Amino acid sequence: MVTHRWKKSKTTTYNINYHIIWCVKYRRKLLIDDVDTRLKQLLIEKSKEIGVIIEKMETDKDHIHLFVTSDPTKAIHWIVQQFKGYTSRILRKEISIIRTRVPSLWTRSYYVETIGHISDKVILKYIEEQKNH
């Protein structure tokens, strides 16, 4: 949950939040059970490595929603590339059903929108409700 509206570095005060969505190739319903659990573990690992905070994440069988906070030095396309590349590589290596069902885990595209402080609660609630679909 977002606890402070602004973050600070030596030279910058910022509030940069993104709602990111991307899909499994061919919208195959692979993000279930152990795959879902492992995907979330990998995303947390990678977020710590690259210095991005995952405020909330949830999957819905064939796509994932992330609500992330970043600093202004990290481009959104780089963040998404890091998440998608890392999780695809590891999951394809560890879970054979992924290798047999899709030639690559993720589609090349993604959706992103910036989130201001007013709509934080709306996005968090929306992502939380994705599990119910």
MDAnalysis code that builds the backbone (N, CA, C; Angstrom):
import MDAnalysis as mda
import numpy as np

u = mda.Universe.empty(399, n_residues=133, atom_resindex=np.repeat(np.arange(133), 3), trajectory=True)
u.add_TopologyAttr("name", ["N", "CA", "C"] * 133)
u.add_TopologyAttr("resid", np.arange(1, 134))
u.add_TopologyAttr("resname", ["MET", "VAL", "THR", "HIS", "ARG", "TRP", "LYS", "LYS", "SER", "LYS", "THR", "THR", "THR", "TYR", "ASN", "ILE", "ASN", "TYR", "HIS", "ILE", "ILE", "TRP", "CYS", "VAL", "LYS", "TYR", "ARG", "ARG", "LYS", "LEU", "LEU", "ILE", "ASP", "ASP", "VAL", "ASP", "THR", "ARG", "LEU", "LYS", "GLN", "LEU", "LEU", "ILE", "GLU", "LYS", "SER", "LYS", "GLU", "ILE", "GLY", "VAL", "ILE", "ILE", "GLU", "LYS", "MET", "GLU", "THR", "ASP", "LYS", "ASP", "HIS", "ILE", "HIS", "LEU", "PHE", "VAL", "THR", "SER", "ASP", "PRO", "THR", "LYS", "ALA", "ILE", "HIS", "TRP", "ILE", "VAL", "GLN", "GLN", "PHE", "LYS", "GLY", "TYR", "THR", "SER", "ARG", "ILE", "LEU", "ARG", "LYS", "GLU", "ILE", "SER", "ILE", "ILE", "ARG", "THR", "ARG", "VAL", "PRO", "SER", "LEU", "TRP", "THR", "ARG", "SER", "TYR", "TYR", "VAL", "GLU", "THR", "ILE", "GLY", "HIS", "ILE", "SER", "ASP", "LYS", "VAL", "ILE", "LEU", "LYS", "TYR", "ILE", "GLU", "GLU", "GLN", "LYS", "ASN", "HIS"])
u.atoms.positions = np.array([
    [0.841, -1.180, 0.000],
    [0.000, 0.000, 0.000],
    [0.887, 1.244, 0.000],
    [0.475, 2.231, -0.719],
    [1.241, 3.470, -0.783],
    [1.154, 4.153, 0.581],
    [2.314, 4.348, 1.217],
    [2.313, 4.923, 2.557],
    [2.679, 6.402, 2.561],
    [3.509, 6.830, 1.643],
    [3.891, 8.223, 1.547],
    [3.641, 8.701, 0.131],
    [3.065, 9.859, 0.015],
    [2.732, 10.378, -1.313],
    [3.982, 10.731, -2.112],
    [4.976, 11.316, -1.465],
    [6.176, 11.741, -2.178],
    [7.369, 10.925, -1.737],
    [8.247, 10.681, -2.694],
    [9.539, 10.058, -2.427],
    [10.597, 11.120, -2.692],
    [11.774, 10.932, -2.120],
    [12.829, 11.927, -2.293],
    [14.155, 11.252, -2.584],
    [14.931, 11.910, -3.417],
    [16.333, 11.568, -3.608],
    [17.134, 12.818, -3.250],
    [18.413, 12.809, -3.509],
    [19.222, 13.993, -3.182],
    [18.740, 15.248, -3.899],
    [18.289, 15.082, -5.140],
    [17.960, 16.252, -5.955],
    [16.505, 16.321, -6.403],
    [15.705, 15.308, -6.052],
    [14.358, 15.233, -6.620],
    [13.331, 14.819, -5.582],
    [12.170, 15.429, -5.649],
    [10.994, 14.961, -4.933],
    [10.021, 14.495, -6.004],
    [9.477, 13.298, -5.852],
    [8.662, 12.733, -6.933],
    [7.558, 11.827, -6.405],
    [6.606, 11.601, -7.257],
    [5.495, 10.684, -7.003],
    [5.190, 10.024, -8.346],
    [5.911, 8.963, -8.667],
    [5.757, 8.299, -9.959],
    [5.214, 6.900, -9.732],
    [3.984, 6.699, -10.171],
    [3.305, 5.419, -10.021],
    [2.761, 4.980, -11.368],
    [2.822, 3.693, -11.630],
    [2.315, 3.147, -12.885],
    [1.383, 1.973, -12.625],
    [0.346, 1.891, -13.418],
    [-0.489, 0.698, -13.505],
    [-0.074, 0.022, -14.803],
    [0.467, -1.190, -14.696],
    [0.990, -1.917, -15.849],
    [0.223, -3.222, -16.011],
    [-0.114, -3.541, -17.252],
    [-0.782, -4.811, -17.556],
    [-0.079, -5.437, -18.754],
    [0.170, -6.728, -18.679],
    [0.598, -7.441, -19.876],
    [0.013, -8.842, -19.864],
    [-0.041, -9.452, -21.041],
    [-0.751, -10.712, -21.237],
    [0.184, -11.851, -21.609],
    [-0.291, -13.036, -21.307],
    [0.364, -14.259, -21.763],
    [0.158, -14.370, -23.271],
    [1.162, -14.861, -23.962],
    [1.077, -15.068, -25.414],
    [-0.175, -15.904, -25.724],
    [-0.896, -15.475, -26.743],
    [-2.150, -16.116, -27.190],
    [-3.226, -16.152, -26.104],
    [-3.064, -15.350, -25.073],
    [-3.998, -15.283, -23.933],
    [-4.239, -16.661, -23.311],
    [-3.231, -17.505, -23.344],
    [-3.333, -18.827, -22.713],
    [-3.463, -18.650, -21.215],
    [-4.300, -19.434, -20.610],
    [-4.592, -19.316, -19.177],
    [-3.561, -20.106, -18.365],
    [-2.360, -19.564, -18.291],
    [-1.252, -20.251, -17.633],
    [-0.916, -19.712, -16.241],
    [-1.454, -18.571, -15.886],
    [-1.090, -17.941, -14.617],
    [-1.977, -18.433, -13.482],
    [-1.864, -19.707, -13.199],
    [-2.663, -20.344, -12.148],
    [-1.745, -21.158, -11.239],
    [-2.219, -21.430, -10.053],
    [-1.553, -22.314, -9.097],
    [-0.076, -21.972, -8.910],
    [0.799, -22.951, -9.160],
    [2.234, -22.765, -8.924],
    [2.841, -21.698, -9.828],
    [2.336, -21.557, -11.041],
    [2.870, -20.547, -11.964],
    [2.590, -19.156, -11.403],
    [1.385, -18.949, -10.930],
    [1.001, -17.663, -10.334],
    [1.892, -17.342, -9.137],
    [2.054, -18.295, -8.259],
    [2.870, -18.100, -7.061],
    [4.318, -17.791, -7.421],
    [4.882, -18.570, -8.331],
    [6.283, -18.378, -8.712],
    [6.482, -17.048, -9.446],
    [5.540, -16.686, -10.309],
    [5.616, -15.412, -11.017],
    [5.704, -14.263, -10.024],
    [4.873, -14.271, -9.023],
    [4.870, -13.196, -8.027],
    [6.183, -13.154, -7.246],
    [6.724, -14.321, -6.910],
    [8.020, -14.369, -6.232],
    [9.105, -13.741, -7.103],
    [9.110, -14.108, -8.382],
    [10.124, -13.586, -9.303],
    [10.008, -12.079, -9.490],
    [8.778, -11.587, -9.576],
    [8.583, -10.145, -9.727],
    [9.073, -9.383, -8.502],
    [8.839, -9.924, -7.327],
    [9.332, -9.289, -6.104],
    [10.856, -9.284, -6.098],
    [11.463, -10.408, -6.455],
    [12.931, -10.482, -6.547],
    [13.469, -9.404, -7.493],
    [12.906, -9.356, -8.687],
    [13.402, -8.424, -9.704],
    [13.166, -6.977, -9.289],
    [12.028, -6.712, -8.664],
    [11.746, -5.331, -8.243],
    [12.787, -4.847, -7.244],
    [13.199, -5.708, -6.341],
    [14.230, -5.337, -5.371],
    [15.559, -5.098, -6.077],
    [15.865, -5.949, -7.037],
    [17.125, -5.820, -7.778],
    [17.216, -4.505, -8.556],
    [16.112, -4.093, -9.169],
    [16.146, -2.894, -10.017],
    [15.685, -1.628, -9.291],
    [15.286, -1.746, -8.030],
    [14.913, -0.572, -7.252],
    [13.546, -0.005, -7.582],
    [12.587, -0.883, -7.853],
    [11.204, -0.491, -8.120],
    [10.334, -1.123, -7.036],
    [9.368, -0.386, -6.538],
    [8.489, -0.902, -5.489],
    [7.197, -1.405, -6.120],
    [6.861, -2.657, -5.862],
    [5.562, -3.187, -6.283],
    [4.599, -2.937, -5.132],
    [3.673, -2.019, -5.359],
    [2.683, -1.688, -4.330],
    [1.604, -2.766, -4.265],
    [1.246, -3.298, -5.437],
    [0.201, -4.326, -5.511],
    [0.367, -5.070, -6.820],
    [0.041, -6.363, -6.819],
    [0.017, -7.131, -8.058],
    [-1.020, -8.229, -7.930],
    [-1.597, -8.559, -9.073],
    [-2.566, -9.654, -9.115],
    [-2.639, -10.187, -10.533],
    [-2.921, -11.473, -10.638],
    [-3.072, -12.106, -11.937],
    [-4.515, -12.520, -12.164],
    [-4.843, -12.754, -13.407],
    [-6.154, -13.287, -13.765],
    [-5.977, -14.277, -14.916],
    [-5.345, -15.383, -14.626],
    [-5.127, -16.520, -15.530],
    [-4.302, -16.221, -16.771],
    [-4.642, -15.137, -17.506],
    [-3.924, -14.880, -18.758],
    [-3.290, -13.483, -18.821],
    [-3.331, -12.749, -17.720],
    [-2.662, -11.452, -17.684],
    [-2.343, -11.059, -16.245],
    [-1.484, -10.058, -16.129],
    [-1.080, -9.587, -14.804],
    [-1.250, -8.076, -14.715],
    [-1.628, -7.631, -13.539],
    [-1.723, -6.204, -13.208],
    [-0.670, -5.900, -12.165],
    [0.059, -4.834, -12.362],
    [1.022, -4.353, -11.374],
    [0.757, -2.885, -11.098],
    [0.902, -2.506, -9.856],
    [0.896, -1.100, -9.463],
    [2.266, -0.850, -8.861],
    [3.101, -0.097, -9.553],
    [4.481, 0.080, -9.130],
    [4.822, 1.553, -8.912],
    [5.787, 1.763, -8.040],
    [6.347, 3.082, -7.787],
    [7.808, 3.043, -8.202],
    [8.224, 4.066, -8.908],
    [9.593, 4.130, -9.402],
    [10.161, 5.513, -9.182],
    [11.444, 5.633, -9.441],
    [12.044, 6.955, -9.406],
    [12.182, 7.476, -10.838],
    [12.439, 8.765, -11.003],
    [12.437, 9.352, -12.342],
    [13.598, 8.928, -13.242],
    [14.559, 8.179, -12.720],
    [15.684, 7.751, -13.556],
    [15.400, 6.468, -14.324],
    [14.291, 5.819, -14.016],
    [13.969, 4.543, -14.651],
    [12.824, 4.717, -15.655],
    [13.104, 4.440, -16.910],
    [12.074, 4.539, -17.954],
    [11.113, 3.362, -17.818],
    [9.849, 3.624, -18.074],
    [8.836, 2.578, -17.919],
    [9.094, 1.407, -18.863],
    [9.545, 1.663, -20.076],
    [9.788, 0.542, -20.987],
    [10.916, -0.342, -20.465],
    [11.888, 0.234, -19.775],
    [12.975, -0.547, -19.176],
    [12.442, -1.395, -18.023],
    [11.584, -0.821, -17.189],
    [10.994, -1.559, -16.067],
    [10.223, -2.763, -16.584],
    [9.357, -2.545, -17.560],
    [8.551, -3.640, -18.111],
    [9.463, -4.691, -18.744],
    [10.448, -4.247, -19.492],
    [11.394, -5.175, -20.125],
    [12.094, -6.035, -19.069],
    [12.522, -5.433, -17.981],
    [13.179, -6.181, -16.910],
    [12.241, -7.219, -16.303],
    [11.018, -6.838, -16.007],
    [10.043, -7.768, -15.426],
    [9.689, -8.905, -16.386],
    [9.336, -8.546, -17.602],
    [8.906, -9.564, -18.562],
    [10.041, -10.506, -18.952],
    [11.215, -9.956, -19.218],
    [12.346, -10.787, -19.625],
    [12.779, -11.753, -18.540],
    [12.901, -11.259, -17.338],
    [13.341, -12.088, -16.213],
    [12.336, -13.193, -15.907],
    [11.062, -12.834, -15.786],
    [10.057, -13.845, -15.432],
    [9.883, -14.874, -16.544],
    [9.907, -14.439, -17.784],
    [9.766, -15.379, -18.900],
    [10.916, -16.378, -18.907],
    [12.116, -15.885, -18.785],
    [13.295, -16.748, -18.831],
    [13.249, -17.810, -17.721],
    [12.984, -17.375, -16.500],
    [12.993, -18.305, -15.359],
    [11.804, -19.264, -15.412],
    [10.611, -18.752, -15.670],
    [9.429, -19.617, -15.689],
    [9.502, -20.651, -16.812],
    [9.996, -20.266, -17.971],
    [10.132, -21.218, -19.077],
    [11.163, -22.296, -18.743],
    [12.173, -21.920, -17.989],
    [13.206, -22.878, -17.586],
    [12.669, -23.848, -16.531],
    [11.889, -23.343, -15.593],
    [11.436, -24.136, -14.453],
    [10.152, -24.927, -14.688],
    [9.262, -24.427, -15.566],
    [7.930, -25.031, -15.685],
    [7.704, -25.489, -17.122],
    [7.687, -26.798, -17.319],
    [7.651, -27.363, -18.675],
    [6.368, -27.040, -19.435],
    [5.245, -26.924, -18.754],
    [3.986, -26.655, -19.466],
    [4.044, -25.319, -20.208],
    [4.792, -24.380, -19.667],
    [4.923, -23.087, -20.342],
    [5.690, -23.263, -21.651],
    [6.760, -24.043, -21.612],
    [7.550, -24.293, -22.831],
    [6.732, -24.993, -23.908],
    [5.820, -25.852, -23.507],
    [5.049, -26.613, -24.494],
    [3.820, -25.868, -25.009],
    [3.314, -24.896, -24.252],
    [2.078, -24.211, -24.637],
    [2.276, -22.930, -25.432],
    [3.420, -22.250, -25.237],
    [3.665, -20.973, -25.923],
    [5.134, -20.862, -26.340],
    [5.398, -20.236, -27.495],
    [6.785, -20.067, -27.932],
    [7.557, -19.049, -27.092],
    [6.863, -18.092, -26.518],
    [7.419, -17.161, -25.535],
    [6.290, -16.885, -24.555],
    [6.629, -16.594, -23.327],
    [5.576, -16.480, -22.305],
    [4.683, -15.268, -22.504],
    [5.279, -14.122, -22.783],
    [4.509, -12.874, -22.827],
    [4.338, -12.355, -24.258],
    [3.238, -11.622, -24.472],
    [3.095, -10.894, -25.726],
    [4.128, -9.773, -25.737],
    [4.371, -9.202, -26.889],
    [5.354, -8.118, -26.972],
    [4.796, -6.799, -26.445],
    [3.504, -6.696, -26.342],
    [2.889, -5.426, -25.944],
    [2.595, -5.386, -24.442],
    [2.252, -4.200, -23.981],
    [1.803, -4.011, -22.603],
    [0.991, -2.723, -22.549],
    [0.252, -2.574, -21.470],
    [-0.519, -1.363, -21.224],
    [0.099, -0.683, -20.004],
    [0.198, 0.628, -20.044],
    [0.681, 1.366, -18.885],
    [-0.058, 2.699, -18.786],
    [-0.332, 3.096, -17.556],
    [-0.870, 4.435, -17.310],
    [-0.235, 4.964, -16.042],
    [-0.087, 6.265, -16.009],
    [0.433, 6.883, -14.797],
    [-0.713, 7.059, -13.817],
    [-0.368, 6.951, -12.561],
    [-1.374, 7.026, -11.511],
    [-0.991, 8.137, -10.551],
    [-1.908, 9.051, -10.333],
    [-1.688, 10.123, -9.361],
    [-2.194, 9.704, -7.999],
    [-1.990, 10.544, -7.020],
    [-2.374, 10.194, -5.651],
    [-3.882, 10.065, -5.462],
    [-4.661, 10.715, -6.256],
    [-6.116, 10.684, -6.088],
    [-6.690, 9.318, -6.446],
    [-6.130, 8.681, -7.467],
    [-6.711, 7.421, -7.924],
    [-5.999, 6.178, -7.392],
    [-5.068, 6.333, -6.449],
    [-4.376, 5.176, -5.878],
    [-5.357, 4.120, -5.362],
    [-6.302, 4.549, -4.562],
    [-7.246, 3.615, -3.953],
    [-8.100, 2.910, -4.997],
    [-8.488, 3.624, -6.020],
    [-9.296, 3.036, -7.091],
    [-8.509, 1.939, -7.810],
    [-7.254, 2.219, -8.143],
    [-6.425, 1.226, -8.834],
    [-6.149, 0.036, -7.930],
    [-5.825, 0.269, -6.671],
    [-5.572, -0.837, -5.747],
    [-6.789, -1.738, -5.615],
    [-7.960, -1.135, -5.494],
    [-9.200, -1.918, -5.392],
    [-9.443, -2.701, -6.681],
    [-9.231, -2.071, -7.819],
    [-9.419, -2.713, -9.125],
    [-8.494, -3.927, -9.265],
    [-7.224, -3.758, -8.901],
    [-6.282, -4.871, -9.001],
    [-6.661, -5.980, -8.035],
    [-7.043, -5.625, -6.819],
    [-7.443, -6.621, -5.825],
    [-8.628, -7.457, -6.335],
    [-9.556, -6.812, -7.012],
    [-10.753, -7.506, -7.514],
    [-10.482, -8.398, -8.713],
    [-9.295, -8.304, -9.324],
    [-8.985, -9.125, -10.491],
    [-8.984, -10.601, -10.154],
    [-8.650, -10.960, -8.945],
    [-8.606, -12.365, -8.532],
    [-10.001, -12.974, -8.546],
    [-11.031, -12.164, -8.431],
    [-12.406, -12.658, -8.358],
    [-13.019, -12.960, -9.713],
    [-12.333, -12.622, -10.784],
    [-12.905, -12.857, -12.127],
    [-12.693, -14.272, -12.595],
])
